[in-house]
Amino acid sequence: MEEKLKKYRRDASLKELGKLLEEKLRCVPPTMEYVRNLILDVKMFFRLLSDEEFDLSPQAREDFTSALVYFIEDKDSIPDRIPLIGYWDDYRLVKYVKTKHKEEIERYFSQVKHFIANYF
């Protein structure tokens, strides 16, 4: 998983990343549970990245950005060309990053009293 994160590490502006994320999310049907969880997690990553009042650790910032870029970019592999099944690798990477930075995420939610998730 770390190799995937390194491969997709980019310096991307939040504005550009947000625009690309919105475009990608419009193309992803939330029909399977893991796809719905993937959508919620990438939205959460972007929320943490874009909150200017939260001091996110540099490693978490890099990993969240890499995971978002991985999700956004079209990968030309056979599994990725199969609808819905192609998101399994994205889900696994995002889940890995979420687990890796669990403390940062918990710290964020302990400081933000009112978080409303934009589900779909």
Secondary structure, DSSP 4 states (H G I P E B T S, - for coil): -HHHHHHT-----HHHHHHHHHHHHHT----SHHHHHHHHHHHHHHHHHH-TTS---HHHHHHHHHHHHHHHS---STGGGSTTGGGHHHHHHHHHHHHHTHHHHHHHHHH-S-------
